[in-house]
Amino acid sequence: MPCSSINVLRELDAQQVRDIARGAAVLGTGGGGDPYLGTIAALRAMEEYGKPQVIEPDEVPDDGLVATPVLVGAPVAFLEKFPVGPELEAAYRALDTHFAGKLVALMSAEMGGANSVVPLILGARLGLPVVDADGMGRAYPEAQLVTMTLYGIDASPFAVADEHGNTVVLDTVSNVWTERLARPAAIEFGAIAASMGYPMTGAQLREAAVLGTLTWAEEIGAAIRVAREEKGDVIRELLRVTGGIELFRGKIVDVARRIERGWNLGEAVLDGIDEFAGSSMTVRFQNENLVAIRDDRLVASVPDLITLIDAETGEPITTERLRYGFRSVVLGIPCDDKWRTDAGVELGGPRHFGYEIEYVPLEELNSATGAAA
C-alpha cells in the first residue's frame, strides 16, 4: 500500500527531527547510538528526499505490514562507522522482497539516540511513513528485548547488511536466536551493521508496541531546547516531562569500558556534589545503563530508565561518551507498563543481565527519601 493511501498525521521539519533525536537520547538510557550523528544523517536525507512523514498507529491497516530498521552492534563502533548508507536500504529491500513488496510503514525498534531516527532516514528516502511508536519505550542492547517478544511476534525474517553488498537474512526459531545470530554477523560486518526485522501487522503493532513514543521523544527534546534558550532549569523540565526522579548529582571520577561480543560494557563512578556531597554512585551499563547504586544501595534498575545528563549543557550523555570530569545528573524514569509485568521483568529485568536482584519500581526504591534518594 503506498504512503498516499494512508492518512499522514504530520511531516517533520528539521527542528522536530533534532528534538526527537535529543529526546530519544534521554529515553535511550545511554545507548542507541550517537544522537548527533543520527541527526545529521536525518537532516541530509530530508534535504535530498523531503520531509519524513509520521502516522498514528491507528492509521496502519489491520493487515498492513510494518517493520523496524535498526543498527545492531556496539555504540563505540558507531562513532567511526555509520551504517545508514546503501546497506540500510539493502536490509529493507531484502525484507520487503521476502514479503513481495507488502511493507507499508516503518517503526523505530527503540527510542534511543540515532536508532530512533533511522526509520526517519529510511522513510524519507523511500517515501514510507513512520509510525508514532517503538518496540521498547527506551533502548536495550539485545534484539529480542522488545515488547513484541512479549506478544509472540517473531523478529525474523531479520535482514542484516553491510556497506560491501553483503546481506544475511535470518529465519530463526526464536527471537533469542535472532539476537545470537545477528550479533556475530554485525561483528563480521565491522562491529555495527544495518538491519531490518520484526515484521508485524497493524493490528499486532497496536497491541504489542509502545505507542506515542516518537511524539514523547519530541516533547522531551523540545523541553531541553526551550529551557536552554530561556536559560531555565533543564533538569526541572526533564523531570516534569518524563515523570522522572533525580537520583544523583555528581562528577564522573572513573569510567571502565570494554567491548565484548559486540557490546559496550562497563561502569561509571560519580562522586556527589551539592546536596549529594559525601555520597558516590556507580552506574553499570551494557550499551545502555542497567543499574544505579548509591552508597551500596540500589536506587534504580532495568527495565526502568537510567539516564545521565550533562549538568552544564543539559544534554544526555551516551555510554560511549562518558568521560572523567563530567558533571552529571542521574535521572530515573519509569518504564512502560508492559515492562513491569511478570513477563516483562523476566525478559528485560536485572536478572537477564546477570544481576541477582529483584526488580523494584524506582518510585518504591526512592519513596523514603524522595527525589534526592
N, C-alpha and C positions, 0 to 999 in steps of 0.2 A: 504494500500500500504506500503510495508516495506521500511525502510530507504534506502536500497541498490538501489531502483528503482528511487531515487531522487538524482540529481546531487548535491553533498555536496560542498559548497563553501570552507570551511576550517574546520580544527579541532583546538580547542583552547588548548593552553598549560597553565601551571599554572600561568605564568606571565600575560598572556592575561586575565585570569579569575580575577586575582587581580585588573588589570587595569579597567576591566568592572565594578566590584563592587565599586571601588573608584569613577570612573566617574559617575556611576549611582547615587551614594550618592550626588554628586553635582547637578545632574538633579532632584533628588528626593526632593529637597526643604525642607529637614529636616525629611522626612518621608520615608516609605518603609522598615523599619526595619534596625537593626544594620548591616552595611556592613561587619564588621569584622567577625561576626558570620556566615553570609551568605557565605563569602569567605572560611572559614574553612570547612563548610559543603560541598561546591562545590569541594574543593580540595580532601576531603575524598572520595567523590563519584568518582572522577577521578581515585584515587588510586585503588578503588575496581572494577570499571566497565569500565574504559577507558575514553578517551577524549570526551567532548561534541562536537557535530557537528553543524555547523551553515550553514544555506542555505539562499539564496536570496529569497525575496517574489515571484519573477517570477518563481522559481522552484517548487512552490506548484501547483499541478494540479488545474484547474478551479473548479473541483467538489471535490477535496480532502479536508477533514475536518481538521481544526486546532482549538485548544482550549488553554485556558490560565490558568495555575496553579498560584495561588496567596494565600498569607497569609492574612487572614481577622482578624482585631482586633486592639488592642492598642499597639503601639510600646514599651511602658514601660513593658508590659507583656512579650514581645518578649525577653527581657533581661534575664528572668527567665525560659521561656518555648519556645522551639524551634521546632515547629511542622513540621519538614521535614523528619520524620521517616516513619513508616508504614502508618500513616494517610495520607501522601501526595500521596502515591500510591493508597490508598483506594479511595480517591477522584477521582483520574484518572480512576481507574477501574469502578467506578460507572458510570462515564460519558461515558467511552468507551463502556461499556456493553449496555447502552441506544442506542448507535449508531451501535451496532452489530460489534464492532471492526474496525470501519472505520476511526478512528483518525490517521492521517499520520504525524503530526508535532505539535510542541508546540510553543507558543509565550508568551513573557512577557506581563503581564497586564499593567505594569507600569515600567518606568525607575526610580527606587527608591531603593537604598541600597540593602538589601537582596532580595527583591521581584524581582529584575532584574536577579538574578542568580538562583532563584527557578526553572525556566524551565531548566537551565543547569544541575542542580542536578538531576531532574527527567528524563531529556533526556539522561543523561549518564547511569542511572540505566536501562532504558527501551530500549535504543538503538534508540531513536527517535530524529530527528533533531530539532533544534530550529531556528525559522525564525528571520532574522535580521529586527525586527520591534517591536512595542509595541502599547498599546492602549491609551497612553497619551502623550508621549514625556516628561514626568515629573512624579510626583506622586500626587495622590489625595486621600482623606480619605474615599470616598464612592464608592461602587461597580458600580453604574450607571454612574459615571463621567469618561467616556471613549469616545473616538471618535467614537467607534462603535455605541453608542447610537444615535449619530447624523445621522447615516445612517440606522437606523431602525433595527439593528442587536440585537437579543434577548440575554440577559445574560443567560437565562435558556434554557434547564435544567442546574441547578447550584448545584454542589455537595459540601457539607461541611462535614468534617470528623475529628475525634479526635483520640488520641492515645489509647483509650479504646476499639476501634472497632465500635463506633457509627458512622453512616453515614446518612446524611439527603440529599435528592435530591429534590430541589425546582423546581416546574413548575409554573411560575408566569405570571401574566397578563401584567407586565411591568418591566423594569429594576429598576425602583424606588422600586417596591415591592420586587424585588430580594434583594436589599440592606436592606429593612425594615425587611425581614425575615431572611436573612443570618446573620445580626449583632447580634440579640439575640441568635441565635444558637451558634455563636462564643463565646459569653459571657458565655453561659451554658457549653461550651467545655473548659472553663478556660481562657477567655478573648482574646484568639487568637487561630485560627484554620486553617488547610489547606483546600483549596477549589479549585474548577475547574469549569470553565464556559466559556461563550461566544464562543460556537462552531460556526464556520463560514467556508465557502468555501474559496479556494484560490482566486477566483475572488472577493469575498466580502472583504477579507483581503487587497488586493491590493488597493481597493478603500477607505476603511474605517480606516485602521490602520495608525500609524505614522511610516514611513518606514526608515530603515537605522539607527535606534537609538542604536542598540547594538554596531555597529561599532563606532558611535559617542561617546558613553559612554567609549569605549575602548580608543579612541583618547584623551578624556579628562583625563582619569586616567593615561595614559602614559605621558601626558604633565606634570601632577603633579609630577609623579615619576622622570622623567628626570630632571625637574627643581630642584628638591631636591637633586638628585645625583650630579648635576653640580653646586650646590649652587647658582642657578639662582633665578629669581623673579617669584615665583609660581603664584602670583596674576596676573601679567602681562601675563603669559602664559595662565591662565584660561580665561582672558578677550579675548585673541586672538582666542582661540579655540572655545569659546562659543559665541562670538559676544556680550558679556555682558557689563554691566556698573557697576563701583564701586559706590555703593550708600552711603556707610558709613564705617568708621573705628573707632572702639571704644572698651571699656571694658564693659563686662556684669556686671551690678550693681544690677540687680534684676531679678528673674525668678519666675513667678507664674504658677503653673501647677496643673491640676486636671484630673482625669479620669471620664468621664461621657458618659454613653451609649456606652461603648466600644471605646471611642475616648480619645486621649491625648490632652486636651485643655489648653490654657494659653497664656502667653506673656513673652517676654524677653525685658528688658530695657537696653540700652547701653549709656554710656557717651562717647562723642567723644574724640579721641586722634589725634595727628599730625595735619593735615590740617582741621580736623573736631572738634578740641578742642572748647569747648564752646557750642556745639550742643548736642542733645540727639536723640536717635531713639528708637521707640517701634516697635517690630515685634510680631504680633499676629499669633497664629497657631491653627490648628485643625489637629493633626498628622503632617500635612505639614504647612509651613509658608504661610500665606494668604495675609497679608497686611504689608507694611513697612511705618511708619510715622516718618518723621524727623521734629522736632520742630513744631508739629501740622500741618504739610503739608504732604499729601500723596505723596510718591515717587514711589510706586510700589504696584500692587495688582494682585491677580489671575485674569485671567489664566496665566499671566507672572510668571516667576520663581523667587523666592526669596531664596537665599542660604547663610548660614553663614559659613565662612571659618576660621579656626584657623589661626590667623596671624603669629604664631610662627612655626607651623608644616605644614601649607598648606592643612591640612585635612578638609574635610567637617564635620560640626557638626550637628548631628541629634537632633531633638527636645527633645528626652528623655535624651540626654547627655548635654544639656545646663547647665552651672554652673556659679556661681558668680566668677568673676575674669578673665574669659576667654577673651583674647584679640582677637577680631574677625573683619573680613572684611565682610560686607554685599554686596553680588552681586545680580544684577538684570539681568535676561537672558530672551530674547524674547521667547514667547511660539510658538508652531507650528501654522501655519496659520489657520488650522482647528478650533482652539480655538478662533480666532479673528473674525470669522463670527458672525452674529447676534445670530444664534442658539448656537454657541459655548460659547459665552459670557452669554447667558441666562442659559445654562446648568452649566457651571463651573466658572462663574464670581463672583464678590464680593457680589452681591445681594443674590445669592444662600446660602451664609454663614451668611446672616443677616446684611451685611454692606450696608447701604443706600447710596451708592456712585455709580457713573457711571464709568465703566471701561474706562481707557485711556491707550493706549500703553505706556510702561515705557520710550521709547525713546522720546515721546512727553512730558511726565511729567518732564523729566530731560533735555530737549533740551536747556533751557535758560541758565543753568549754567554748562552744560557738564557733564563729568563723575563724578565730585565731587559734583553733585547736592544733 
